[in-house]
Amino acid sequence: MSTDDPALPALLRLFRAQAYLESRLSPELGSVHGLALNELLFLLQISRAPLQRLRRVDLAQRLHTSQSTITRMALPLEKSGLVKREADPRDARVAYVTLTRTGRTRVAEAEATFRRMAEEVFRDRWSEKDIAQLSALLGRFTAALPGDIAE
């Protein structure tokens, strides 16, 4: 690898940015809404899906994890009344994870906090043009992946 190759530094900076964002956003989401960041992303995927429901396999693909991890994530959210299981009336083998009324309310509240936090993250160093450019570049990077909830 050439020392002029920007790929490795770019990748390392993406991982560093991810760690920074998780450490900055997770505490407030937890204290204000009782949600971990990964739980909010789980709920946002469902809230933006048609009929606000997804099969576990689809959630696993969108969150880049296993179906068993999705099952483990869903259990406490079910117990707290944010999601429920819903059978497919046409195929008994298929079950959906769907938002409850309480879940829709919690997602809306947490998303408002998340929007404010996003503005704070970028406020001091980024112009709107910079943010739009970063968003476009990351969108291109992830274009082939399922479940883009940024749109």
C-alpha positions in Angstrom: 0.0 0.0 0.0 1.3 3.4 -1.0 1.6 6.1 1.7 -0.4 8.3 -0.6 -3.4 5.8 -0.7 -6.3 7.5 1.1 -8.4 4.4 1.5 -7.1 3.2 4.9 -7.1 6.6 6.6 -10.7 7.1 5.3 -11.8 3.8 6.7 -10.1 4.4 10.0 -11.7 7.8 10.3 -15.1 6.3 9.6 -14.7 3.9 12.5 -13.4 6.7 14.7 -16.4 8.8 13.7 -18.8 6.0 14.5 -17.3 5.5 18.0 -17.4 9.2 18.6 -21.0 9.5 17.6 -22.1 6.5 19.6 -20.4 7.8 22.7 -21.9 11.3 22.2 -25.5 10.3 21.3 -26.2 7.1 23.4 -26.2 8.6 26.9 -28.8 11.3 26.1 -31.0 8.9 24.2 -30.9 6.5 27.1 -31.5 9.1 29.8 -34.3 11.0 28.0 -36.0 8.2 26.1 -34.8 5.0 27.7 -33.4 3.8 24.3 -29.9 2.7 23.3 -28.8 4.0 19.9 -29.1 0.6 18.3 -32.7 0.3 19.6 -33.6 3.7 18.1 -32.1 2.6 14.8 -34.1 -0.7 15.1 -37.3 1.3 15.7 -36.6 3.9 13.0 -36.2 1.0 10.4 -39.7 -0.2 11.4 -41.2 3.3 11.5 -40.1 4.0 7.9 -41.2 0.6 6.5 -44.5 0.1 4.7 -47.3 -0.4 7.3 -44.6 0.2 10.0 -43.7 -3.5 10.1 -40.8 -5.6 8.9 -39.9 -9.3 9.0 -37.1 -10.2 11.3 -35.0 -11.3 8.3 -35.5 -7.9 6.7 -34.5 -6.1 9.9 -31.4 -8.2 10.2 -30.4 -7.3 6.6 -31.1 -3.6 7.2 -29.2 -3.5 10.5 -26.4 -5.7 9.2 -26.8 -8.3 11.9 -28.1 -11.8 12.5 -31.7 -12.8 13.0 -30.9 -14.1 16.4 -29.6 -10.6 17.3 -32.8 -9.1 16.1 -34.8 -11.5 18.2 -32.7 -10.5 21.3 -33.1 -6.8 20.5 -36.9 -7.2 20.0 -37.6 -8.9 23.3 -37.0 -5.9 25.7 -38.8 -3.6 23.2 -41.8 -6.0 23.2 -41.8 -6.1 27.0 -41.8 -2.3 27.2 -44.7 -2.2 24.7 -42.9 -0.5 21.9 -43.1 -3.3 19.3 -45.2 -6.4 19.0 -45.2 -9.6 16.8 -47.7 -9.8 14.1 -48.5 -12.9 12.2 -49.0 -12.8 8.4 -52.6 -13.9 7.8 -51.6 -15.5 4.5 -48.5 -17.4 5.7 -48.3 -18.7 9.2 -44.5 -19.1 8.8 -44.0 -15.3 8.5 -44.1 -13.0 11.4 -43.6 -9.2 11.5 -42.2 -6.9 14.0 -44.5 -3.9 14.2 -44.7 -0.7 16.1 -47.3 -0.2 18.8 -49.0 3.1 19.4 -46.6 3.6 22.3 -43.7 2.7 20.0 -44.8 5.3 17.4 -45.0 8.0 20.0 -41.5 7.0 21.5 -39.9 7.0 18.0 -41.4 10.4 17.2 -40.1 11.9 20.5 -36.7 10.2 20.2 -36.3 11.3 16.5 -36.9 14.9 17.6 -34.1 14.6 20.1 -32.0 12.8 17.5 -32.5 15.7 15.0 -31.5 18.3 17.6 -28.4 16.2 18.5 -27.5 15.9 14.8 -27.6 19.7 14.5 -25.3 20.0 17.6 -22.8 17.5 16.3 -22.3 19.5 13.1 -23.0 23.1 14.4 -19.5 24.3 15.3 -17.4 23.2 12.3 -19.7 22.4 9.4 -21.6 24.5 6.9 -24.8 23.3 5.4 -23.0 22.7 2.2 -20.4 20.5 4.0 -23.1 18.5 5.7 -24.9 18.0 2.4 -21.7 16.9 0.7 -20.9 14.5 3.5 -24.4 13.1 3.4 -24.1 12.6 -0.4 -20.8 10.9 -0.1 -22.0 8.5 2.6 -25.1 7.9 0.6 -23.0 6.8 -2.4 -20.9 4.6 -0.1 -24.0 2.8 1.2 -26.2 3.0 -1.9 -26.4 -0.7 -2.5 -27.4 -1.5 1.1 -31.0 -2.1 2.1 -32.9 0.1 4.5 -31.6 3.7 4.0 -33.6 5.5 6.7 -32.0 8.9 5.9 -34.4 9.7 3.2 
